[in-house]
């Protein structure tokens, strides 16, 4: 067993950031209102995309995200494993088989999109199936979090029965998949410490910062634009989101994710 300090995990978001999660319904409303603008996001090429929900959520929670991606020209699929209550027996195996089947049926590699705990699933499956995975996009995923880095940890323990806090296990989650990987995060996330969603930036991995709540990230119009943009990258010719000079909507809506936080910053707005 290892404690939180040994895991070098930032503290979970405090009460003020948690209170900001109340904006999630407004993000859904903004997504609906901004749908015509969001349709200007890059379009897909019809390759399969499998979407994983967050902790204690199911496919209904990812419906806005999946409908948007389908309208953008991706072949989108729900995970179809009921509520996500952690890696119960048979779930991971079923997800692996689903990816293999989608690859076989379409003849194309599969992109994996995961929200929160679903992002951890997406990353782990990509590590297991690098030859079948085209790219990974996560939203607010706590892959860099020990038990102290998320306010959802106790909920996870309660519904999954998983109480193993082994440091080696968390260290393994931090390892990058060997495919193009994007982590979308928010500095005002009220559930997961945003530092726990930061990926090491390499030629095939990146971070994108958005202004969003944790619970609203899957409907936030800026986050949805970023997901579509990443999935639309040509297979074998993936380029980092911030690689070229920012222009147009990207320059307006997205900031450098590697910038330092301003002293005393709370909301991630400066």
N, C-alpha and C positions, 0 to 999 in steps of 0.2 A: 504494500500500500504506500501511496505517496500523497502528501498534502498539496494544497493549492500552491504554496510558495515554491515547492520543488518543481512544479509544472510551469513556473514563470507565467502564470495566467493573470491578465489584468482583472481588476474587480468588475463584477457585473454592474450594469447601469443602475444608477441610483433612482430614488423616487421621482425626481423631476423628469428625467428621461422616460421613465415608465409612464408618467402621466401623459406624455406626448403621444403615446400609443392610441389615445382617444381620437386622434386625427384620421385613423384608418378609414372610417366611412367616408370622410371627405375626399380621400385619395381615390376611392372607388368612384365617387361622383365626378371627380376631376377626370378620371379615365374615360368615363362615359361621355362627358362633355367635350373632351379633347380628342375623341376618336377620329374625326376627319383629319386632324393634324398628325396623329399617330400613324395613319395610313401612309404617310409620306416616308416612313421608315423603310430601309432597304427590304426588298422582297426576297422570299426564299426560292429555292430551286426544286422544291418538292421532296427533299430528302426526309426520312423519318426523324421525329423528335419525340422523345419520351420524357414526360413531366412527372416529377416526384413531389408530393405534398409535404408540409411540415409536420412537426410533432402534434399528435392528437387530431390531425386534420386528414381529410380524404380528398377524393377527386373533385368534389363540389368546390373546395376552396381554390382550386387551380383553374376553374372554369373560365374566368375572365382572361387569364393569361393564355389558355389553350385556344379560346375562340379568336383572340387577337392574332396569335401566331398562325392559326389555320387560315384566317383571312389574308394573311401576308404571303401565303403560298407554301407553307410547310405542311408536311404530313404528320399531324400531331396526334399523340396517343397518351391517354391517361394511364396511371400505373396499375389500376384495377386490383389493388391489394387491401381495400378497405381503409380503416383509419391507420395512420402511421403511429404505432405505439412502440417503436424500436425494433431491433433485429430479432423478432420472434422466429422460432424454428420454421424454416421453409420459405420465408419471405425473400431473403437475399437470393436464394437459389431460384425462386420464381422470377425475380427481376433479371437475373443473368440469362435465364432461358428466354425471357421476353425479348431481350436485346438481340440474342442470337436468332430468334425467329423473325424479328423485324428485319434484321440484316439479310437473312436468307430469302424472305418474301420479296423484299424490295431490290435486292442486289446492291444496296448502298449502305455505307456506314451510318450509324445512328448517333445523333446528338442527344446529350442528356442534360436536362434542365432541372435543378432542384432548389426548392425554397426551404430555408432553415435546415432542419434535420434531413429533409429530402436532398439538400445539397451534399450532405455527407454521404448519403447513399450513392448519388450520382458520381462523386469522386471515387468512391471505393469500387464501384462497378467498372468505371473506366480503367482503373488499375488492373482489374481482373481480365478485362476484355479490350486491351488497347488496339487490337487489330480490327475490332468491330465498332469502335467508337470514333466518331468524327471530331467532336468537341464537347466540352463541358462548360455549362454556365450555371453559377450558383447565385442565390439571392439571400443575403444575411445568414450564410451557413457558418456554424460554429466549429469549423474544422481545426482552428487553432486554439480552442477553448478547453481548459481543464474544467473541473466542476465549479470553480469559482467565477468563471467568465460569462456565465449566462444565468438569467433569472428563471430559466425553464428547467434547470438541472433537477430540482426536487420533484417537479412534475414528471420529468422523464423517469426518475427512479420509481415514482409511485405507480405509473401505469405500465412500465416495462419490467419492473422487478429487478433491474440491472443495478447492482451496487458496487461493481468493480471499478476502482479508481486508479488502476495501475498506470503509472506514468508512461511505460513503454507503449501502452495501447493508444494514449493520446498522441504520443510522438509519431506513431504510425499514421494517424489521421492527417497530420500536418504534411506528410510527404505528397508531392505533386503527382498527378497522373501524367503519363507520358504522351499526352495529346494536348492540343490547344485548350487552355483553361482560363476562364474569366470568373473573377469573384466580384459581384456587385454588392456594395455595402453602403451603410449610412452611418455617419458619425452621430446621428441622433437616434439610433436604434435603441429602443427601450428594453429589449430582451437580451440581446447578445452584445457584449462589449465589442465595439467596431474593430478593435485591434485583432480580435480573434477571427475576423473574416478577411484579414489581409494575406494575400498570397505573395510569395517571393516572386518578384518580377524578373522574367527571363524572356528569351526569344519566343517562347510558347506559353507564357503565363502572364497574367496582368490583373489589375484591379480597376474598377470603375466606381467612382463615388456618386451617389445620388442623395437627394434630400427626401427621405422617406421614413415612415415608421416601419417596424418589423412586421406587424400584422397587415399593413397596407402595401407592402412592397410588391406583392404579386399583382396588384391592380394599379400601382402608381404609374402614370403615363410616361414619366421620364425613365423609370426602370424598364418598362415594357419596350420603349424605343431601343434602349441599350441591348436588351435580350435579342430583339429582332436583328439589330445591326450585327451582333456577334454571330448569330446563326447563319446570316447571309454571306459570311466570308466564304470564298470559293475553297472547296476541298483541295488541300495541298498548296494553297496560296494564302494562308491565314496571315493577317497583319494585325498588329496591336492597335487597339482603339485610339491610343494617344501617340501613335508612332508618327503620323503626319501632322502638320500644323492644323490646329482646330479651326474649322470654318463653319459658317452658318449656324444651324441649330446646336451642333456639338459645342461650339465656342460659347454659345449663350447658356446652355444648360449644364455643362459638365466641367468640373474643375480638376486640377491635377491631384490625383489621389495620394501622391507622395508628399504633398505640402504639409508643413508643420501646423498643428493646431494653434490658434491664437491663445495666449494666456487667459484662462478662465472661460474659454469657449464652452458653451453648453449645448447649443442646438445644432452645431455643425454648419452654421450659415456664414461663417467668416473664418 
